[in-house]
């Protein structure tokens, strides 16, 4: 039996040259990341014995995009000029 640890999730913030910048981690060489990984997507990291597997988590990425869209929609409704009262 392997000594698999619970998966970890990282988010690709942006690409800078030959590196992907992961939130809360920093720069990782592009060659180590899945080719299809896009900015804002979730990267699932699984460690099993001496093997580290990095995969795109398309389901978690979709949930993040949907959550971000809901927040943008809520902010658009609450913008000044829409009849809302804001106290400063």
VODRENRO-587500 format. One record per residue (C-alpha): x, y, z; residue number from 1; residue in three letters. Coordinates in pm, 1 decimal, always signed. Layout:
REM residues N
X = X&Y = Y&Z = Z&i = NUM&aa = Ala
...
REM end
This chain:
REM residues 88
X = +0.0&Y = +0.0&Z = +0.0&i = 1&aa = Unk
X = +119.1&Y = +350.3&Z = -81.8&i = 2&aa = Unk
X = +143.2&Y = +633.8&Z = +163.9&i = 3&aa = Unk
X = -91.6&Y = +866.0&Z = -21.0&i = 4&aa = Unk
X = -152.6&Y = +1202.6&Z = +141.4&i = 5&aa = Unk
X = -478.2&Y = +1397.0&Z = +100.3&i = 6&aa = Unk
X = -480.6&Y = +1601.5&Z = -221.3&i = 7&aa = Unk
X = -380.0&Y = +1966.6&Z = -209.4&i = 8&aa = Unk
X = -522.8&Y = +2234.2&Z = -437.6&i = 9&aa = Unk
X = -323.9&Y = +2522.8&Z = -582.7&i = 10&aa = Unk
X = -452.7&Y = +2800.7&Z = -807.5&i = 11&aa = Unk
X = -257.6&Y = +2925.5&Z = -1107.9&i = 12&aa = Unk
X = -251.2&Y = +3302.0&Z = -1067.5&i = 13&aa = Unk
X = -59.8&Y = +3383.8&Z = -1384.6&i = 14&aa = Unk
X = +218.5&Y = +3285.9&Z = -1621.2&i = 15&aa = Unk
X = +547.4&Y = +3475.4&Z = -1610.8&i = 16&aa = Unk
X = +792.6&Y = +3365.9&Z = -1874.8&i = 17&aa = Unk
X = +880.6&Y = +3001.6&Z = -1817.0&i = 18&aa = Unk
X = +705.4&Y = +2982.1&Z = -1478.7&i = 19&aa = Unk
X = +354.9&Y = +2952.3&Z = -1345.3&i = 20&aa = Unk
X = +286.1&Y = +3167.4&Z = -1040.1&i = 21&aa = Unk
X = +73.7&Y = +2967.2&Z = -796.6&i = 22&aa = Unk
X = -124.6&Y = +3140.2&Z = -522.5&i = 23&aa = Unk
X = +29.9&Y = +3090.0&Z = -177.6&i = 24&aa = Unk
X = +326.7&Y = +2906.5&Z = -328.6&i = 25&aa = Unk
X = +511.1&Y = +3115.4&Z = -584.0&i = 26&aa = Unk
X = +689.7&Y = +3027.2&Z = -905.6&i = 27&aa = Unk
X = +690.2&Y = +2673.8&Z = -1046.8&i = 28&aa = Unk
X = +864.6&Y = +2587.1&Z = -1375.8&i = 29&aa = Unk
X = +616.9&Y = +2569.3&Z = -1663.8&i = 30&aa = Unk
X = +760.8&Y = +2229.6&Z = -1763.9&i = 31&aa = Unk
X = +629.7&Y = +2077.3&Z = -1437.2&i = 32&aa = Unk
X = +270.9&Y = +2201.1&Z = -1485.9&i = 33&aa = Unk
X = +0.2&Y = +2051.2&Z = -1708.6&i = 34&aa = Unk
X = +19.6&Y = +2206.3&Z = -2056.3&i = 35&aa = Unk
X = -348.6&Y = +2295.6&Z = -2072.6&i = 36&aa = Unk
X = -351.3&Y = +2472.8&Z = -1732.8&i = 37&aa = Unk
X = -496.4&Y = +2824.3&Z = -1761.4&i = 38&aa = Unk
X = -484.4&Y = +3123.4&Z = -1529.4&i = 39&aa = Unk
X = -736.8&Y = +3091.2&Z = -1246.2&i = 40&aa = Unk
X = -766.0&Y = +2714.6&Z = -1274.3&i = 41&aa = Unk
X = -730.5&Y = +2469.9&Z = -986.8&i = 42&aa = Unk
X = -432.4&Y = +2237.1&Z = -983.8&i = 43&aa = Unk
X = -479.2&Y = +1918.4&Z = -780.9&i = 44&aa = Unk
X = -161.3&Y = +1784.4&Z = -623.7&i = 45&aa = Unk
X = -146.6&Y = +1423.2&Z = -504.5&i = 46&aa = Unk
X = +158.1&Y = +1280.3&Z = -325.7&i = 47&aa = Unk
X = +188.1&Y = +900.2&Z = -314.7&i = 48&aa = Unk
X = +517.9&Y = +768.1&Z = -178.0&i = 49&aa = Unk
X = +782.6&Y = +935.7&Z = -392.2&i = 50&aa = Unk
X = +543.9&Y = +1030.8&Z = -674.4&i = 51&aa = Unk
X = +383.9&Y = +1372.5&Z = -708.9&i = 52&aa = Unk
X = +99.6&Y = +1402.5&Z = -958.9&i = 53&aa = Unk
X = -25.1&Y = +1741.6&Z = -1079.4&i = 54&aa = Unk
X = -357.0&Y = +1750.3&Z = -1266.4&i = 55&aa = Unk
X = -608.9&Y = +2013.9&Z = -1369.8&i = 56&aa = Unk
X = -923.8&Y = +1992.8&Z = -1157.1&i = 57&aa = Unk
X = -1183.2&Y = +2106.4&Z = -1409.6&i = 58&aa = Unk
X = -1474.1&Y = +2059.7&Z = -1168.2&i = 59&aa = Unk
X = -1316.7&Y = +2275.4&Z = -897.2&i = 60&aa = Unk
X = -1212.7&Y = +2530.7&Z = -1160.9&i = 61&aa = Unk
X = -1571.2&Y = +2552.6&Z = -1290.1&i = 62&aa = Unk
X = -1702.5&Y = +2603.5&Z = -934.0&i = 63&aa = Unk
X = -1451.0&Y = +2888.1&Z = -878.8&i = 64&aa = Unk
X = -1554.9&Y = +3057.8&Z = -1204.9&i = 65&aa = Unk
X = -1924.1&Y = +3026.6&Z = -1115.3&i = 66&aa = Unk
X = -1864.0&Y = +3164.4&Z = -765.4&i = 67&aa = Unk
X = -1665.6&Y = +3457.4&Z = -905.5&i = 68&aa = Unk
X = -1946.4&Y = +3532.0&Z = -1152.9&i = 69&aa = Unk
X = -2207.1&Y = +3528.8&Z = -872.5&i = 70&aa = Unk
X = -1995.1&Y = +3776.5&Z = -675.0&i = 71&aa = Unk
X = -1956.3&Y = +4002.7&Z = -980.3&i = 72&aa = Unk
X = -2332.8&Y = +3988.6&Z = -1035.3&i = 73&aa = Unk
X = -2399.2&Y = +4081.1&Z = -670.8&i = 74&aa = Unk
X = -2157.4&Y = +4374.0&Z = -693.0&i = 75&aa = Unk
X = -2318.4&Y = +4497.6&Z = -1015.1&i = 76&aa = Unk
X = -2659.1&Y = +4508.0&Z = -841.4&i = 77&aa = Unk
X = -2515.3&Y = +4695.8&Z = -542.7&i = 78&aa = Unk
X = -2330.7&Y = +4964.3&Z = -742.1&i = 79&aa = Unk
X = -2414.9&Y = +5328.4&Z = -667.8&i = 80&aa = Unk
X = -2665.8&Y = +5464.8&Z = -912.3&i = 81&aa = Unk
X = -2885.3&Y = +5155.0&Z = -891.3&i = 82&aa = Unk
X = -3102.5&Y = +5308.9&Z = -620.2&i = 83&aa = Unk
X = -2899.6&Y = +5167.6&Z = -332.1&i = 84&aa = Unk
X = -2805.2&Y = +5384.8&Z = -36.4&i = 85&aa = Unk
X = -2441.9&Y = +5380.4&Z = +69.7&i = 86&aa = Unk
X = -2313.4&Y = +5531.8&Z = +390.0&i = 87&aa = Unk
X = -1955.3&Y = +5651.2&Z = +407.3&i = 88&aa = Unk
REM end
